[in-house]
Amino acid sequence: MPAEAISVSDDQGQSLEAFKAKLQDSGLYQPASHDTAASHNDITLMRFLRARRYDVDQAQKQFSDTEAWRKQHNVDELFRAFETDEMESAKRFYPRWTGRRDKTGLPVYVYRLASLDAPLRKELETVPSKRRYQRIVVLYEAMTRFVLLLCSHLVAPTPVSSVTTIIDLEQVSLSAMWSLRSHLQVASTMATANYPETLSTIAIVNSPSFFPTMWKWIKTWFDEGTRNKIHILGKDPGPTLKSLIDEKDIPQSYGGQLPWKFEDGPDLDDMIKNVIGEMPRGPVLFIDGSTVKLLG
């Protein structure tokens, strides 16, 4: 089923059509024609509507700001031409897709902060801030233009527009978190503004004793809607995670059966393998059931 054919309620559908009309009038959206796809898919437009609680005017404002941001940073060309090896290397510093999905079909990501050890943090600091920012943008493009569309294809017509994330704080020191604070804040602020509603449930596991102190400044990076999705779990997150994710798709480190660790690439489930075979490297799109490789 094409990515455009998503299932929404009647009220949501009316808001979506009103949103499209306002965007089209403003030159921000072009509907599909007989030989051309729409400029933006419905999954993306619905994310902006949800972020603004279906207030069409407010959603238009955020969408317009994001389109201006995309032009400022030349996002489409940045993603199209981003070098494959650099993109794959950059994944070491950010949440990684396990290749699995939760019970509702959302992709499951894991971020193990202790994996960003002192040598990796030093390596990250040597990258110019502009290039670090571009790496974050490229990885969000990969998530929204490949992973989410692939997962939507598997459960069509139900749209998949967000991810379930496990954040692992085991063996993370306060000094390490402090040294990463700017890096993490830039990513969180950029995502909230320009990739709204891409975070679903966020499960924080193995939180250290100093976490309440750390949380006081971390929570300011997120809007209220995102903060409400964050759940602090104890040292045994398995029972809670199993309510969200099938045991076979939870990494063994968190009480599941999947032999996956943060340093691994995606361990694709069988349904995904049937569609794409293996996980492609570099910048790719998922269009009408197929992988489309970009320049990279």
Buried (B, 14 or more C-beta within 10 A) or exposed (E): EBBBEBEBEEEBBEBBEBBBEBBEEEEBBBBEEEEEBBBBBBBBBBBBBBBBEBBBEBBBEBBBEBBEBBEEBEBEEBBBEBEBEBBEEBBBBBBBBBBBBBEBBBBBBBBBBBBBEEEEBEBBEEBEEEEBBBBBBBBBBBBBBBBBBBBBBBBBEEBBBBBBBBBBBBEBEEEBBEBBBEBBBBBBEBBBBBBBBBBBBBBBBBBBEEBEEBBEEBEEBBEEBBBEBBBBBEEEBBEBBBEBBBEEBBBEBBBBEBEBBBEBBBBBBEEBEEBBEEBBEBBBBBBEBEBEEBEB
